[in-house]
């Protein structure tokens, strides 16, 4: 099985390249050591002893650089159709490639939402025309994301949707979610859930706590998320369904997922780099471009719980919730600004800088979680084992860079990392067997 | 001082310098000709995205008393009505080269944004439920004339703290001047975690007798609809300041406009303990002082830099 065929991307030549003397780390495949990573025809041909003679193949000096299995993001917004001024499949997938990703899952809250088999087919076709990395698509659970009637889940699955989500909005009605879980038995497909009780969130724009009290901003309490997780986990258990909880933000939510899993619920979940690196203290800047999103940045204690959850496996994976917005939607007072930040290009570097370098998180564990989002959507995770499709992120863990200084691959600039100095940078990404990205400033030595 | 965006940005010395300056303008106000030429030839823009009576009137009169040219814009009837963004409005106004922009906006951080987009000195005349620094300064000015100082004074802020920018600015300002503040109201109207700003929290008026100053907040009628309080009557039963609850040595303040019979009973509003009329009068001189400090104080007298302020009223020019 390969990502290039399971998901959709622009067809191209399989890469022929050798990463000379790379420090290879694939904790899942149990690979750790210095190798020449030989890629032929888009496949990892072998992990050779450094220095072997190899002709007719591009040589990349990777000494001192790290080769990881490329990352998989189960939660991005590509804004197509309808909001191409923010992002489209081409720019969004390029942004993913620049972040070291070899696969992304696009959410369905477009304009109009992805809700029919034809919608899914059109997007898949567009990805085959313009996606730099393999892309999977979700469709909405309910028609028009109105939370009332189910989409034609069976036909949509047959058209190739990976699963379903009304992301951006919770499914208010327990009855509707229950019906979707019943229907899931027929058609399969993971149901990914944006967990939030709109009654509790009200007109909140940030985490409810001392910072919202100081700023006079309406708060979104942590229980808005955790109570819905508990409700939906109970429904999934009752119906034998499988759910994926999106963007966990609060300690109570980590506990709710842990309790659900212990009770036997088929549940997986994700956390975003911004929730793992920032707390609501950042909102004191009143800068919505970097610090306004839903769920909101929560307390330092919540952040600690997310890190612990990522470490102990309660949280399966990192997901960026890459949410591009145009400048004019963010250059307004905090309460009026659109929710969401971009994250694909900075996810690994930010987590490496904020969590790995200070010793909070083990590098191998981060690498594992960066691709942990494949399994919840029944996709085989990228591997560096010989014989695998080439999905490789070549990184310089010592490179320092300032986010945004050289612009973005994304069409939007609302990176939560804008202006931050990060350590660790993706130099080359191989995705679906193709070279999907090369950092412009990274010079390549090509054999004669 | 480049802008006045939040009380939170000011040190005690800076606050005191503004209050001292206001004192000298109070002296000007007792002259026959109340106008001074300080800001002649300079433009002050007053940009109000929310309705306001006292704040807009007093800022505009303050600018005129300082001889500034005034451009007064209300959201209704301007291009804002036609969907112009705050940033674009700022760019348009910048063409008039304003020395100061006084802005009231329904959302937090608006004044801060304008400060980033404009060369002008920006005065926050209220941003959402965030801050209302000129109100806090005029309240301090009013109190300073009645009390020897706020060090150790006990001040209770009573009512809808959650929706009040006045509560937030005053809480910070009162504490900056050494007062001990208690916020009091029904739990749904006290923001969770506010005690981390250093105040005490009470959900009952039982301890009110300790207060030297009672600062009541407006309760908006629509709060009932969102179940913040079951009814105005229920609210008044628990939290209305009336002559039974207000002791004879306690001072009463309110930012206005008052809902008579809700947060305050009629008799305390009209009692000699009420400083409400003085608050309005203070508004003018304090706002003159704010504009003066921002536009005329000049680098030779950086505000609060020495940690000292001048003795007595400053002579302020000749009548215009």
Boltz contact constraints between the chains, C-beta under 6 A:
constraints:
  - contact:
      token1: [A, 208]
      token2: [B, 192]
      max_distance: 6.0
  - contact:
      token1: [A, 209]
      token2: [B, 193]
      max_distance: 6.0
  - contact:
      token1: [A, 210]
      token2: [B, 193]
      max_distance: 6.0
  - contact:
      token1: [A, 210]
      token2: [B, 196]
      max_distance: 6.0
  - contact:
      token1: [A, 213]
      token2: [B, 191]
      max_distance: 6.0
  - contact:
      token1: [A, 213]
      token2: [B, 193]
      max_distance: 6.0
  - contact:
      token1: [A, 213]
      token2: [B, 194]
      max_distance: 6.0
  - contact:
      token1: [A, 214]
      token2: [B, 197]
      max_distance: 6.0
  - contact:
      token1: [A, 215]
      token2: [B, 108]
      max_distance: 6.0
  - contact:
      token1: [A, 215]
      token2: [B, 130]
      max_distance: 6.0
  - contact:
      token1: [A, 216]
      token2: [B, 108]
      max_distance: 6.0
  - contact:
      token1: [A, 216]
      token2: [B, 129]
      max_distance: 6.0
  - contact:
      token1: [A, 216]
      token2: [B, 130]
      max_distance: 6.0
  - contact:
      token1: [A, 216]
      token2: [B, 165]
      max_distance: 6.0
  - contact:
      token1: [A, 216]
      token2: [B, 168]
      max_distance: 6.0
  - contact:
      token1: [A, 217]
      token2: [B, 108]
      max_distance: 6.0
  - contact:
      token1: [A, 286]
      token2: [B, 109]
      max_distance: 6.0
  - contact:
      token1: [A, 286]
      token2: [B, 112]
      max_distance: 6.0
  - contact:
      token1: [A, 331]
      token2: [B, 87]
      max_distance: 6.0
  - contact:
      token1: [A, 333]
      token2: [B, 107]
      max_distance: 6.0
  - contact:
      token1: [A, 333]
      token2: [B, 109]
      max_distance: 6.0
  - contact:
      token1: [A, 333]
      token2: [B, 110]
      max_distance: 6.0
  - contact:
      token1: [A, 334]
      token2: [B, 108]
      max_distance: 6.0
  - contact:
      token1: [A, 334]
      token2: [B, 109]
      max_distance: 6.0
  - contact:
      token1: [A, 335]
      token2: [B, 107]
      max_distance: 6.0
  - contact:
      token1: [A, 336]
      token2: [B, 107]
      max_distance: 6.0
